[in-house]
Structures are given as C-alpha cells and as structure tokens.
Amino acid sequence: MAISPATAAVCTDPHIIDLGFAHLTWFQVTILGIVQGITELLPISSTAHLRVVPGLLGWQDPGSAFSAAMQLASFCAVIAYFFKDIKQILVNGTRDVIGKRYQTTESQMLLGIMVGTVPLVIAGVSLKSVLNECNSPLRSLMVIGIASVVMSLLLAWAESSARHDRTFGQIKLRDGILVGLAQAFALIPGVSRSGSTLTAALFCGLNRETAAKFSFLLGLPAITLAGFHEIWVLHKAGLDLAGWETLGIGLVSASITAFLAIYGLLHYLEKSSTWVFVWYRFVLGCGLILGSVFGYI
C-alpha cells in the first residue's frame, strides 16, 4: 500500500493512507477529539459522528487513521476508570488459570476477554487494506447510515426481549466468545464497537450496567492494539511534528471526555434503558441514508 506524506492536501489515491487530520487546526481537532471521546464509548458510533460533524462544519474529513489512533484515548479512560477491576482480573485471573482453576469469576473473565479479542484481530488483519485507504468505500455515508439503522433495530430487540438479570460476577467464558464475535462487526463503520458489544451482552442476559461495563473491559485489548498499531502506521507514513502535535491535542480532549462518557453511561444505565440510544441511532441512520440519496450531505 502506498503511503502519503502528511503534507498532502487532498487524499485522492484510494490506495493511500488518509492523513486528513494533519490539516485540521488545533481547535478543530479538539472538537473532534471531544466528539470521539463521547461517541466511542457510547453505543452510537464514533465513526459516524467523525464523518458527519466535519461534513456539517465544512472541515476536512480526519480519516480512518485518526479514528483508530484516537482509540488510545478510550484506552486511557477505561484504564483510569476501571483500574481496580482490571488489576483484579489480571492478577487473580492469571493466578487461577495457572492453577487450572478455570471456573472462578476472574479466570472466566480473563479467558473471555482474551478469546473474545481473537475474532476482531482476524477480521482487522483481513480488512486493514480497505479500512485504512483513502476514500474507503466502507466510510461512505450510505454504509454508515445502513449500519446505524440495523444496529438500532438489534439493540431494540435486545432491550425488549433479553432478561437483564445477570450480574458482573456471573459472566462466563461463553459471554466473552459471543460478545467478542459481535465486536468483530464493529470494523464496519457505523456499527459501533460499544454498540455491538453492548447489544450482544444484553442478548446474553446481562443487566444493562453490567453489559456496559463488560463491553468496556472486553474492548480494552482491541482498542489498545488498534491504537498502538495506528500510531506505528502513522510513524511509517512519515507524519511530521505538526501532525503529531495535532494528534496529541485530539488525544487529550478525547481522553477527558471518554472518562466522562463512561461515568455518565454507567450511572444512566443503573436506572434507565437503552431506548434513547435506539431512537438516536435510528434517526441518525435514516438521516444519513436520506441525505446520501438526495445529495444533501
């Protein structure tokens, strides 16, 4: 795959990595970092919003490389918010697995997260040439709109039919496998990693707050791998100092808002359902489809 210099003004070759974010101002990338931080961890698709917001404001599309690198902000937020849980899963889970005690909560959680990451890694490697290229067909507004509508319907189904009665201590290996399979579909822009995993966790019978928490924890290896891999890709692409500074500004604003998004979602789901996200995604998806068809966006 050919690689564009960070100074390229326009991404025209479909086989060149899109470094559009390098041409944004610090103010613009701060705003997009805030958008990314909120929407990456809410079940509403960060990719959709990072395509729509710049489009509505007349800004350069930041590109898929920006979206992937910004996942390091989610990594920082999840680590900070769930540090105690992560430490317990890693320490106790590793100890139990080594001791062949596979039925403990921590060992089941650790194995579930590890196994659940495999489908996404396989799918990511298979689709990386399409996902990262300039003007990727998967980043079209029509694809994002259709994915948003489909996911809104699946979330509505999960919300209305699932039991919502299993707690965090009842998570099993099979939950990690099923939610991990759902996570792989999040490579399609508009599906949303948080949305797909939350929906799958609800179908597994987890209560809403537990489903959201498990979604965050299971996604940690995926967002870590994706974020650091994209940093390496950007290094190989020859991103200049100004580009790294721009990316850093985005990461800072995204990290702060991602932490607030975790706090807000978990507290919201303690007492409320996911219907607000169902309707939001449905309306957003329909708007993108209609706007794409009639040329409004």
C-alpha positions in Angstrom: 0.0 0.0 0.0 1.4 3.4 -0.9 1.6 6.0 1.8 1.0 9.7 1.6 3.2 12.3 3.2 1.5 14.2 6.0 1.7 17.4 4.0 -0.6 16.1 1.2 -3.5 18.5 0.9 -6.0 16.1 -0.6 -6.5 12.4 -0.4 -7.2 11.3 -4.0 -5.5 7.9 -4.4 -7.7 5.1 -3.0 -4.5 3.2 -2.0 -3.0 5.9 0.1 -3.5 6.1 3.9 -5.7 9.1 4.7 -3.9 11.6 6.9 -6.6 14.3 6.6 -6.5 15.1 10.3 -3.0 16.6 9.8 -4.6 19.6 8.0 -7.0 20.4 10.9 -6.4 23.3 13.3 -5.9 22.7 17.0 -9.4 24.0 17.6 -10.9 21.7 15.1 -9.1 18.6 16.3 -10.0 19.5 19.9 -13.7 19.5 18.9 -13.4 16.2 17.0 -11.5 14.7 20.0 -14.4 15.6 22.2 -16.8 14.0 19.7 -14.6 10.9 19.5 -14.3 10.6 23.3 -18.0 10.7 23.8 -19.2 8.6 20.9 -16.5 5.9 21.0 -17.8 4.6 24.4 -21.5 5.3 23.9 -23.3 2.9 21.7 -23.8 5.5 18.9 -20.8 5.0 16.6 -17.8 7.3 16.7 -17.1 6.8 13.0 -20.5 8.1 12.0 -20.0 11.2 14.0 -16.5 11.8 12.8 -17.8 11.7 9.3 -21.0 13.8 10.0 -19.6 16.6 12.2 -16.7 17.6 9.9 -19.1 17.4 6.9 -21.7 19.7 8.5 -19.0 22.2 9.6 -17.2 22.1 6.3 -14.0 20.7 7.7 -11.5 18.1 6.3 -12.5 14.5 6.9 -10.0 13.4 9.6 -9.8 9.9 8.0 -9.9 6.4 9.4 -6.3 6.7 10.7 -7.4 9.4 13.1 -10.4 7.4 14.3 -8.2 4.4 15.0 -5.4 6.3 16.8 -8.0 8.1 18.9 -8.9 4.7 20.5 -5.8 5.3 22.7 -8.0 7.9 24.4 -10.5 5.2 25.2 -7.7 3.0 26.4 -6.6 5.7 28.9 -10.2 6.4 30.1 -11.0 2.7 30.6 -7.7 2.0 32.4 -8.3 5.0 34.7 -11.9 4.3 35.5 -11.7 0.5 35.9 -8.1 0.2 37.3 -9.2 -1.8 40.4 -11.3 -4.2 38.3 -8.6 -4.6 35.7 -5.9 -5.3 38.3 -8.1 -7.9 40.0 -8.9 -9.7 36.7 -5.3 -9.7 35.6 -3.8 -10.8 39.0 -6.4 -13.2 40.2 -7.4 -14.4 36.8 -3.8 -15.2 35.8 -3.2 -17.0 39.1 -6.4 -19.1 38.7 -5.6 -20.0 35.1 -2.1 -21.1 36.0 -3.5 -23.1 38.9 -6.1 -24.6 36.5 -9.0 -23.1 38.4 -11.0 -22.2 35.3 -14.4 -21.8 37.0 -13.6 -18.7 39.1 -15.1 -15.4 38.1 -11.7 -13.8 37.4 -10.4 -16.7 35.3 -13.7 -16.8 33.3 -13.5 -13.1 32.7 -9.8 -13.1 31.7 -10.2 -16.0 29.3 -13.4 -14.5 27.9 -11.7 -11.2 27.2 -8.7 -13.0 25.6 -10.8 -15.3 23.4 -13.2 -12.5 22.6 -10.5 -10.4 21.1 -9.4 -13.0 18.6 -12.3 -12.6 16.1 -11.7 -8.8 15.9 -7.9 -9.3 15.3 -8.6 -11.8 12.5 -11.2 -9.5 10.8 -9.0 -6.4 11.3 -6.0 -8.0 9.6 -8.2 -9.2 6.7 -9.8 -5.8 6.2 -7.0 -3.5 7.0 -6.2 -2.6 3.4 -9.8 -1.5 2.8 -10.3 0.2 6.2 -7.2 2.5 6.1 -7.2 3.6 2.4 -8.2 7.0 1.2 -11.9 7.3 0.3 -12.6 3.8 1.6 -16.0 2.6 0.4 -16.7 1.4 4.0 -16.6 5.0 5.1 -19.4 6.1 2.8 -22.3 7.8 4.4 -24.7 5.3 2.9 -22.8 2.3 4.5 -22.7 4.2 7.9 -26.4 5.1 7.7 -27.5 1.5 7.0 -25.2 0.1 9.7 -26.7 2.6 12.2 -30.3 1.6 11.4 -29.5 -2.1 11.5 -27.8 -1.7 14.9 -30.6 0.4 16.3 -33.1 -2.4 15.4 -30.8 -5.1 17.0 -30.4 -3.0 20.2 -34.2 -2.5 20.3 -34.6 -6.3 20.0 -32.1 -6.9 22.8 -33.7 -4.3 25.0 -37.2 -5.6 24.6 -36.5 -9.4 24.7 -33.4 -10.0 26.9 -33.7 -11.0 30.6 -31.4 -8.2 32.0 -30.8 -10.2 35.2 -27.2 -11.5 35.2 -24.7 -9.5 37.3 -20.9 -8.9 36.8 -20.0 -11.9 39.0 -22.0 -14.2 36.7 -20.1 -13.5 33.5 -18.8 -16.7 31.8 -16.3 -17.6 29.1 -19.2 -18.1 26.6 -20.2 -14.5 27.1 -16.7 -13.4 26.1 -16.9 -15.5 23.0 -20.3 -14.3 21.9 -19.6 -10.6 22.7 -16.2 -10.9 21.0 -17.8 -12.2 17.8 -20.1 -9.2 17.9 -17.2 -6.9 18.4 -15.6 -8.0 15.1 -18.6 -6.5 13.2 -17.6 -3.1 14.6 -15.0 -2.8 11.9 -17.8 -1.8 9.6 -18.1 2.0 10.2 -21.5 2.9 11.8 -21.8 -0.4 13.7 -20.0 0.9 16.8 -17.8 -1.3 18.9 -19.5 -0.2 22.0 -22.9 -0.6 20.4 -22.3 -4.1 19.1 -20.8 -5.4 22.3 -23.4 -3.8 24.5 -26.1 -5.3 22.3 -24.6 -8.8 22.4 -24.1 -8.6 26.2 -27.7 -7.7 26.6 -28.7 -10.7 24.5 -26.6 -12.8 26.8 -28.9 -11.8 29.6 -26.6 -9.4 31.5 -28.2 -6.4 33.2 -27.7 -3.1 31.5 -25.0 -1.7 33.7 -23.0 -5.0 33.7 -23.4 -5.2 29.9 -21.9 -1.8 29.5 -19.0 -2.5 32.0 -18.2 -5.8 30.3 -18.3 -4.0 26.9 -15.7 -1.6 28.1 -13.4 -4.3 29.6 -13.7 -6.7 26.7 -12.9 -4.0 24.3 -9.7 -2.9 26.1 -7.3 -5.3 24.2 -8.9 -4.3 20.9 -8.7 -0.6 21.3 -5.1 -0.9 22.7 -4.0 -3.0 19.7 -5.8 -0.8 17.2 -4.5 2.5 18.8 -0.8 1.5 19.0 -0.9 -0.2 15.6 -2.2 3.0 14.1 0.5 5.1 15.8 3.1 2.8 14.1 1.3 3.2 10.8 1.4 7.0 11.1 5.1 6.8 12.0 5.7 4.8 8.9 3.6 7.2 6.9 6.1 10.0 7.7 3.7 12.1 9.9 5.6 15.3 10.7 5.9 17.1 14.0 2.9 19.3 13.4 0.8 16.3 12.6 1.9 14.6 15.9 1.1 17.7 17.8 -2.4 17.8 16.2 -3.0 14.2 17.1 -1.8 14.8 20.7 -4.3 17.6 21.1 -7.1 15.3 19.9 -6.0 12.5 22.3 -6.0 14.8 25.3 -9.5 16.1 24.6 -10.8 12.7 23.7 -9.4 11.1 26.9 -11.1 13.5 29.2 -14.5 13.2 27.5 -14.2 9.4 27.2 -13.8 9.2 31.0 -16.9 11.3 31.5 -18.7 9.2 28.9 -18.0 6.0 30.9 -19.2 7.7 34.1 -22.3 9.0 32.5 -23.3 5.8 30.7 -22.9 3.5 33.7 -24.9 5.8 36.0 -27.6 6.3 33.4 -28.0 2.6 32.8 -28.3 2.0 36.6 -31.9 3.3 36.3 -32.7 3.7 32.6 -33.0 1.6 29.5 -31.1 1.9 26.2 -34.1 3.1 24.2 -32.7 6.6 23.9 -29.7 5.2 22.0 -32.1 3.0 19.9 -34.0 6.1 18.7 -31.0 8.3 18.3 -29.2 5.7 16.1 -32.3 5.1 14.1 -32.9 8.8 13.4 -29.2 9.4 12.7 -29.1 6.4 10.3 -32.2 7.4 8.4 -30.9 10.9 8.1 -27.6 9.7 6.7 -29.3 7.4 4.2 -31.7 10.1 3.0 -29.0 12.8 2.9 -26.8 10.5 0.9 -29.6 9.6 -1.6 -30.7 13.1 -2.2 -27.3 14.7 -2.1 -27.8 16.9 1.0 -24.6 15.6 2.7 
